[in-house]
């Protein structure tokens, strides 16, 4: 595949030249020249390939329904991607909880636990569960968005002894990621 710039002969063209070349234009106005695709009609797919095709179908269905959402439209502006491309990429990429900052938390009510969660488009929800050493739930709830990629959770119960914090983050397509912290 070649990307052509400032060629007055094929600039703006799209289609094929016999069985030799395919010419197309992308969203950024670039002219792309390549060979036509060749497909073996008798090909067989491995289990991993079939699984990947199924995931791609699911992502495509999600992208078709979500392409008009403002967040995807805004993310695609100024790039060669369409909102559908952005939505499909979001479906494939789960958010990531990168840090749990419990420095200001000593187990008392009303203290703030900060969480950093990132995604290629948007983290929509962050939940916090605090358990004791035996994994009994002491409290749980939703964090609120703070600044940038940071979220804040204000504790509602006093915790004595060792505790474990489990944070889960969710993005627009519903992908979930989690991270644990232990005192």
VMD Tcl script that draws the C-alpha trace (Angstrom):
set ca {
  {0.00 0.00 0.00}
  {1.33 3.41 -0.93}
  {0.11 6.82 0.16}
  {0.29 9.34 -2.68}
  {0.78 13.07 -2.22}
  {0.47 15.81 -4.84}
  {0.12 13.51 -7.85}
  {-2.08 15.29 -10.38}
  {-2.81 12.10 -12.30}
  {-4.46 10.06 -9.54}
  {-5.27 12.69 -6.92}
  {-8.95 12.40 -6.01}
  {-9.47 9.15 -7.90}
  {-10.96 6.06 -6.37}
  {-11.70 2.63 -7.80}
  {-9.58 0.03 -9.52}
  {-7.31 -0.12 -12.53}
  {-7.95 -3.55 -14.00}
  {-6.87 -6.33 -11.69}
  {-3.67 -4.52 -10.76}
  {-4.40 -1.53 -8.52}
  {-7.02 -0.25 -6.10}
  {-7.14 3.49 -5.43}
  {-9.08 4.98 -2.54}
  {-9.40 8.18 -0.53}
  {-9.35 8.25 3.27}
  {-11.08 10.73 5.56}
  {-7.95 12.90 5.71}
  {-8.02 13.29 1.91}
  {-5.02 11.06 1.29}
  {-4.91 8.94 -1.86}
  {-4.03 5.33 -1.06}
  {-2.89 2.91 -3.76}
  {-2.72 -0.84 -3.16}
  {-3.26 -4.22 -4.74}
  {-6.73 -5.75 -4.77}
  {-7.40 -8.14 -1.91}
  {-7.13 -11.83 -2.70}
  {-9.30 -14.31 -0.84}
  {-9.02 -18.09 -0.96}
  {-12.62 -19.36 -1.09}
  {-11.53 -22.70 0.44}
  {-9.73 -21.23 3.44}
  {-10.37 -22.59 6.92}
  {-10.06 -20.65 10.14}
  {-8.45 -21.73 13.40}
  {-10.40 -21.58 16.65}
  {-8.48 -18.44 17.65}
  {-9.33 -16.76 14.33}
  {-13.02 -17.63 14.70}
  {-13.01 -16.25 18.24}
  {-11.38 -13.02 17.03}
  {-13.94 -12.71 14.22}
  {-16.75 -13.07 16.77}
  {-15.21 -10.32 18.93}
  {-14.89 -8.11 15.87}
  {-18.57 -8.70 15.03}
  {-19.55 -7.75 18.59}
  {-17.39 -4.61 18.39}
  {-18.96 -3.71 15.05}
  {-22.48 -4.04 16.46}
  {-21.50 -1.84 19.43}
  {-19.87 0.76 17.14}
  {-22.92 0.98 14.86}
  {-25.12 1.77 17.85}
  {-22.67 4.13 19.56}
  {-21.20 6.09 16.64}
  {-23.54 9.05 17.18}
  {-22.64 9.51 20.85}
  {-21.09 12.92 21.41}
  {-17.96 11.57 23.10}
  {-17.05 9.48 20.03}
  {-17.87 12.30 17.61}
  {-15.63 14.71 19.57}
  {-12.80 12.18 19.88}
  {-12.82 11.60 16.09}
  {-12.77 15.31 15.15}
  {-9.53 16.38 13.52}
  {-8.33 12.80 12.98}
  {-8.61 10.39 10.05}
  {-10.85 8.21 12.25}
  {-14.63 8.15 12.13}
  {-16.75 8.07 15.31}
  {-17.47 4.44 14.45}
  {-13.71 3.68 14.38}
  {-13.28 5.33 17.78}
  {-16.23 3.40 19.26}
  {-14.88 0.11 17.91}
  {-11.42 0.79 19.34}
  {-13.03 1.66 22.68}
  {-14.89 -1.66 22.68}
  {-11.57 -3.51 22.34}
  {-9.73 -1.53 25.05}
  {-10.71 -1.89 28.70}
  {-10.01 0.93 31.13}
  {-7.06 0.68 33.47}
  {-6.90 1.47 37.19}
  {-3.34 2.75 37.44}
  {-3.15 3.88 41.07}
  {-4.92 3.73 44.42}
  {-3.76 6.58 46.66}
  {-4.71 5.72 50.25}
  {-2.09 7.97 51.88}
  {-4.76 10.20 53.48}
  {-6.81 7.22 54.72}
  {-6.26 5.88 58.23}
  {-9.50 3.90 58.51}
  {-11.66 6.78 59.74}
  {-15.04 7.92 58.40}
  {-14.98 10.83 55.93}
  {-11.44 10.32 54.64}
  {-10.70 10.36 50.92}
  {-9.19 7.56 48.88}
  {-8.02 8.75 45.48}
  {-8.09 6.51 42.41}
  {-6.48 7.08 39.03}
  {-8.32 5.37 36.18}
  {-7.68 5.88 32.46}
  {-9.23 4.73 29.19}
  {-8.65 5.44 25.51}
  {-12.00 7.30 25.42}
  {-13.69 7.72 28.82}
  {-13.99 6.05 32.21}
  {-17.67 6.22 33.16}
  {-17.74 4.67 36.62}
  {-15.35 3.80 39.45}
  {-16.48 1.64 42.38}
  {-14.67 0.95 45.63}
  {-15.06 -2.05 47.95}
  {-13.27 -2.14 51.31}
  {-12.96 -5.52 53.03}
  {-11.34 -6.79 56.20}
  {-8.61 -9.45 56.40}
  {-11.22 -12.22 55.98}
  {-12.70 -10.55 52.86}
  {-15.91 -9.49 54.65}
  {-17.23 -6.33 52.99}
  {-16.98 -3.35 55.35}
  {-18.21 -0.73 52.89}
  {-18.65 -0.12 49.22}
  {-19.74 2.67 46.93}
  {-19.10 4.79 43.88}
  {-16.23 7.23 43.59}
  {-16.81 10.68 42.09}
  {-14.77 12.23 39.31}
  {-12.13 14.62 40.63}
  {-9.58 16.31 38.34}
  {-8.12 14.75 35.20}
  {-7.94 10.98 35.45}
  {-8.44 11.04 39.24}
  {-11.55 9.90 41.11}
  {-12.28 10.36 44.83}
  {-14.05 8.03 47.23}
  {-15.05 9.32 50.69}
  {-15.22 6.56 53.29}
  {-18.45 5.97 55.20}
  {-17.37 3.39 57.79}
  {-14.54 3.13 60.28}
  {-12.08 0.31 59.62}
  {-9.92 -1.16 62.36}
  {-7.05 -3.49 61.55}
  {-5.92 -4.65 58.16}
  {-8.05 -3.81 55.17}
  {-8.13 -4.44 51.46}
  {-9.38 -1.95 48.87}
  {-10.63 -3.27 45.53}
  {-11.34 -0.67 42.85}
  {-13.17 -1.42 39.60}
  {-13.44 0.96 36.64}
  {-15.91 0.75 33.76}
  {-15.83 2.45 30.35}
  {-18.59 3.29 27.84}
  {-18.82 -0.19 26.22}
  {-18.93 -1.79 29.68}
  {-15.35 -3.11 29.85}
  {-14.19 -3.54 33.45}
  {-10.75 -3.40 35.04}
  {-9.77 -3.69 38.70}
  {-6.87 -3.10 41.06}
  {-6.36 -4.07 44.71}
  {-4.53 -2.37 47.57}
  {-3.79 -3.89 50.99}
  {-2.81 -2.14 54.21}
}
mol new
graphics top color blue
foreach p $ca { graphics top sphere $p radius 0.5 }
foreach p [lrange $ca 0 end-1] q [lrange $ca 1 end] { graphics top cylinder $p $q radius 0.2 }
display resetview
